[in-house]
Structure formats: structure tokens, C-alpha cells
């Protein structure tokens, strides 16, 4: 089924076969669900982890305080220095409450429901412009020409990233997940340098944006709420989180609907159903496949499997969305499915702050794409499509279509 780690002998469940094409991972989930809910495996860096795939188990573990994010709780199995979870200690990714709560509050207010509607006209504007370009060309790549453009522009708008930095940041963000160690280190260095330059600019001349707010926010004592490192780390991780995952949701959602003409026809006849369709796509296709590593702070059990203190635990959000014990016929795209209670955006303290903005972007992007182009088709055989070799965000490399 999967090759073995040369160091520990565990099956590498997220191996080359897992990334062979956009459909391969779902075949792996089906096999894993037959075998249980918790699996011993190794990652590419040979780190030993417990991979949790059952929906009930993932849902519970997302809220279990015994599974901590800070690397200090690791027993030594976690040796990776890869950004963003390796060397980025002291960031929102690697912290738990109460410090995580303080940092998350600095993000959450931007994505409150009452503020979300301010983004809607801009999303429609960007979508229309990209669809105009695709129509003029007779088709295009739904990743590079569409799915990627919308979220990177929106998140840069929210942060207040000056135009002259956006192209370079996007190029770096495209390499942040799924690159080799050397490239990963270079990406982190380049992006950190750019964010520091922006921080210095906005310290002197603040704007009406999230970056400026973080720089100038004061606590109850009148002192800066965030130091320079925290400002840059929040900006960097907000940009990556708001861009890459949403881009992947749009492109994978588009492919799923192209694969299912009957469902697509229903949606074209009743575009209001796209809201339900997006929830079903999130359940089945996910956004992030597995979340960031967690470490057991004490000996514990997950569904009868003993987890040792310090062991690394990965919660596979997309596998949980394909658990047949919770979702009958999980790989069937069923927009009438009553139970769509997915964990695509995580849960507990680390629930995605930008989930509602992502839903808005994905829904508008898919609805406008498929209602505007009734004759849209894949321009290549589906089996030729490739996914990025990144267990965290295995997005499509490209999605060529004709319109």
C-alpha cells in the first residue's frame, strides 16, 4: 500500500502514490478508514507521528488540551526546521492559549460577520475581471489565471501590502509549501525581509489596514500590543493562510464540479444552491489536508490507541471529512447531504479566523465561473492533472480549461 520509512520501518501513508493525482488521496482514505482511526506513520523527514483519520476522533482531538502546539512538548521525534511550523517558534501557529488567544484577537475582529460584507464588492470585481480575461483567451489555467489571483489579492488588500511587493510575495508564497528544505529556508528569509520593509514603512506612515493596526495597537498600559517579530509573523502567516488554502479550495472545487455534470447542471439551474455545494466540497475535498503537528503533554489514548507523552499527533482534516462512519458514501458529492458538519477549518482554539471570508470567495468564484461559462470543459485528460507534493496543502498545480 505504501512504502516504508528507512529509519523506523513505519508505512509512509503520504507517499508518492498519495500525490499521484487529485484523486489518489481519496483512495488512500478509504483504505485507512477500513483499518482504523489512528495510524502509525512517518513523514518525509522521517519524523514518527500518529495520524488520526476518524471524524469523531479528529473532532475531539481538535479540542483536547492534552494535545499542545508548542514544540517544547515534543519528545524529540519532531526535528524539522521547515517553515512555518519548524523554526517559527513563538508564533500563532506554535502557541496555545492564553498567549495564542491574545494574538488571535488581533486577527479576529477583521473577519467578524459585520465586517465581511465590505469585502464582497471587491471579490466580485476581481472575479469578473479574471473571467473577462479567460473568456477573451478562450480558456486558461483555473489555478494560475483564476483561483490564485482572487485570494492573494484579497489578503494583500486586507493586510495593506503595497503593490510593488505583491508579485514577489506571491511567487514566494507559491513555494512556501511543498518545496525542498533549501528553497523553504530561502522563502522564509525573503518573505521575512519584505514584511520587515513593509513594517518599517507603516510604522512611519500607517494606513487603514490590518498591518498598520498591529504595529500601532496599544495594550491597557499604553505599550505596544505586539513586538516587531510578532507583527511580521502575523502578517506572514495571515497572508499564507488566506491565500494558499483558499486558492486550493477554488481549484479543487472547480475540478470536482467538472467531474460531476449532473450536480453542475442543478447548480446552474439554481445558483442559490452553491452555498450548500461549497459546504459539501469542503467536507469532501477539504482545504488543509492535515493540520500542524501537536504533541501529547501526557500519556493518553485516542480510540484505544496509546499515545505516549511527547509523541507527535497529526489530525487529518480531509480524511475525517471522508469517514464513512459519519458520512455515508463519503466520496459521492451530494449537495443534499443533511450532515455536512466537516472540520475543514479545524476546531477549538485554532479554528480558522478567515473561514467565512474563504467561504465567500470560494462560493462567488465557483458560482460566477460556472454560470458564466455553460460550455466550460477540461482541456486535458483528468488523469494527467498533478498536485503539489505537500501534505499540508496539496493544491492542484494547474487546471487547464476551455470555455
Secondary structure, DSSP 8 states (H G I E B T S, - for coil): ---B-TTT--B-SSSGGGGSSTTHHHHHHHHHHHH-SEEEEE-TT--EEEEE--HHHHHHHTT-TTEE-SGGG--S------TTTSS-TTSTTS--TTHHHHHHHHHHGGG-HHHHHHHHHHHHHHHHHHHHHHHHHTEEETIIIIIHHHHHHHHHHHHT--HHHHHHHHHHHHHHSS--HHHHHHHHHHHHHHHHHHHHHHHHS--SSHHHHHHH-B-TTSSBSS-HHHHHHHHHHHHHHHHHHHHHHHHHHHHHHHT-HHHHHHHHH-GGGHHHHHHHHHHHH-SSSB---EEESS-EEETTEEE-TT-EEEEBHHHHHT-TTTSTTTTS--TT-S-----TT--GGG--TTHHHHHHHHHHHHHHHHHH-TT-EESS-GGG--B-S-SS---BS--EEE-
